[in-house]
Amino acid sequence: MIREAGQDDVEHIANLAVMLWSGQVVQDLMEEFSEIIYRGDVRFFLKYDQDMPVGFAQCQLRHDYVEGTATSCWILRGDFC
Protein backbone atom coordinates (compact mmCIF):
# COMPACT_ATOMS: atom_id res chain seq x y z
CA MET A 1 0.00 0.00 0.00
CA ILE A 2 1.18 3.54 -0.76
CA ARG A 3 -0.25 6.60 0.96
CA GLU A 4 0.58 10.26 1.35
CA ALA A 5 2.62 10.89 4.49
CA GLY A 6 1.78 13.51 7.08
CA GLN A 7 3.47 15.14 10.03
CA ASP A 8 2.94 11.98 12.12
CA ASP A 9 5.06 10.03 9.61
CA VAL A 10 8.19 12.21 9.73
CA GLU A 11 10.12 9.73 11.90
CA HIS A 12 9.36 6.87 9.49
CA ILE A 13 10.55 8.95 6.54
CA ALA A 14 13.73 10.02 8.35
CA ASN A 15 14.57 6.44 9.35
CA LEU A 16 14.28 5.35 5.72
CA ALA A 17 16.14 8.42 4.44
CA VAL A 18 19.28 7.73 6.49
CA MET A 19 19.57 4.41 4.67
CA LEU A 20 19.53 6.31 1.36
CA TRP A 21 21.63 9.33 2.30
CA SER A 22 24.61 8.10 4.34
CA GLY A 23 26.11 10.55 6.78
CA GLN A 24 22.74 12.04 7.72
CA VAL A 25 21.32 12.02 11.25
CA VAL A 26 17.73 10.90 11.87
CA GLN A 27 16.95 13.82 14.21
CA ASP A 28 18.28 16.39 11.71
CA LEU A 29 16.20 14.88 8.91
CA MET A 30 13.11 14.81 11.13
CA GLU A 31 13.48 18.53 11.77
CA GLU A 32 14.04 19.28 8.08
CA PHE A 33 11.12 17.13 6.91
CA SER A 34 8.87 18.61 9.61
CA GLU A 35 9.55 22.09 8.28
CA ILE A 36 9.04 21.32 4.61
CA ILE A 37 6.04 19.01 4.92
CA TYR A 38 3.75 22.03 5.48
CA ARG A 39 5.17 24.21 2.69
CA GLY A 40 2.56 23.03 0.25
CA ASP A 41 4.98 22.42 -2.60
CA VAL A 42 6.44 19.21 -1.15
CA ARG A 43 4.72 15.85 -0.70
CA PHE A 44 5.99 12.64 0.83
CA PHE A 45 4.55 9.21 0.14
CA LEU A 46 5.20 6.06 2.17
CA LYS A 47 5.11 2.51 0.87
CA TYR A 48 3.98 -0.13 3.36
CA ASP A 49 4.44 -3.88 3.44
CA GLN A 50 2.19 -5.50 6.04
CA ASP A 51 1.82 -2.23 7.99
CA MET A 52 5.59 -1.59 8.04
CA PRO A 53 7.01 1.42 6.16
CA VAL A 54 9.51 0.06 3.64
CA GLY A 55 9.97 2.94 1.21
CA PHE A 56 9.27 6.61 0.56
CA ALA A 57 9.14 9.16 -2.23
CA GLN A 58 9.62 12.93 -1.98
CA CYS A 59 7.99 15.07 -4.68
CA GLN A 60 8.27 18.82 -5.15
CA LEU A 61 6.27 21.28 -7.23
CA ARG A 62 8.63 23.22 -9.50
CA HIS A 63 7.59 26.73 -10.54
CA ASP A 64 10.72 27.53 -12.53
CA TYR A 65 11.35 26.26 -16.05
CA VAL A 66 11.46 22.49 -16.43
CA GLU A 67 12.45 21.27 -19.89
CA GLY A 68 9.49 19.92 -21.83
CA THR A 69 6.83 21.68 -19.74
CA ALA A 70 4.87 24.89 -20.17
CA THR A 71 3.55 25.13 -16.59
CA SER A 72 4.57 24.16 -13.08
CA CYS A 73 5.07 20.43 -12.59
CA TRP A 74 5.75 17.88 -9.87
CA ILE A 75 9.18 16.24 -9.90
CA LEU A 76 10.52 13.32 -7.93
CA ARG A 77 13.25 14.61 -5.60
CA GLY A 78 14.14 11.40 -3.81
CA ASP A 79 12.92 7.86 -3.47
CA PHE A 80 13.86 4.77 -1.53
CA CYS A 81 12.21 1.39 -1.79
N, C-alpha and C positions, 0 to 999 in steps of 0.2 A: 504494500500500500504506500502511496505517496500523498503527502498533504502539505499544505502551506504551514510553515513554522511561525510561531508567535514568540512573544517575550518569554513565556514559560519554557521555551525550548532552547534558549540561548546556551545553556550548559551542554546539552546534547550536541549542538552544532560545534561548539568550541572543542569538545572532546574528540570529535571526528576530524576537525580542522587541524589539530596538532599532529595527527597522523599524516596529513597531506603536506603541511608546511612545517618542516623540521625546524627546530630552533625557536619556535613560538611557545608561549606560556598560556595555559588554559585560562587563567584569571585575566590576563591581558586581552585575550580574544573575546572573552565574555563581556568585558567592558566595551570593547570596540563594537561588537555585534549588537549589544544593548543600545548603543547610541544610534547606530545606523538603521536598526530595524524599524524605527518610527519615522524615518525621513520621507517615506512615501515613494522614493524612486529605487528602493532596494527590496527584494523579496528573497526569502529563504524557503526551501522546500526540503523536507526530510523524507527519506525512504525507510520504511519499516519492514522487518522480517519477523513475524510472530511477535509483534509488539515491542521489538527492540530496534532502536535507530541504527541503521547500518550504512547510511549514506546521506549526503546533502548536496544541494545545488544552491548557488548564490547568483541571482539575476539582478541586473541594474538597468534602469531606463536611461538611455543616452539621448541627450537633447542636441548635442553637437553633431557634426556631419559624420555619418557612417556610410562608407562606400556601398553603393547599390540601393540606398534608401532615399526617400524624399521627405520623410517625417521622422519624428522620434521613434526609437525602437528599443526593445528589450534585448540585452545581450547576456550571455552566460559568462559570469566573472570567475567562477570556480566551481568545481564539482568533485565529489569523492564518493565512490561506491565500492 
